[in-house]
Amino acid sequence: IPTFGETIDALRGKSGLFIELKTPERYEGIETMILAELEAKGLGRPGADPKTPVLLQSFPATSLEKLAAAGTKLPIHFLFGTRDAAPWVTTEGLKKIKAFATGISPEKTAITAHPELMARAKALGMPVTPYTFRASAVTGFPDVGAEMAHYLKLGVDGVITDNPDKFPR
């Protein structure tokens, strides 16, 4: 199993890094360790390597608050599911998110369940990158490429997908 640093080395220049801090509450100090490794690899600031943009994301707001408090200038996205969306999709909720994150990554169905979400986030200057587009879990579209195309036409800034090879070009 490669280390985080080895993974950065393998992908650098070939891909952007959407780094999700999974269950950070289990790993005390993971936020500091992630930022330190990115800094050591010369990726600790936006634009440091144009071929390897970096974005940090997580579900727990507390983890993102720690990243913001550490002073990182890297983009930070708050992940939330459709079931948990209600407190976050209002202008007030989005303003709370903006205190610790630069953008949002809602579950894709949260966008259709809350059509006003996109306009509210954009009005606050927050990029929207919904998750997760999978070829094995498409509903209401002929394929995952058509599904991603639909959301891109709605105005999302990007998508989180398990099938980048199916991204509409």
Disulfide bonds with the S-S distance in Angstrom:
none
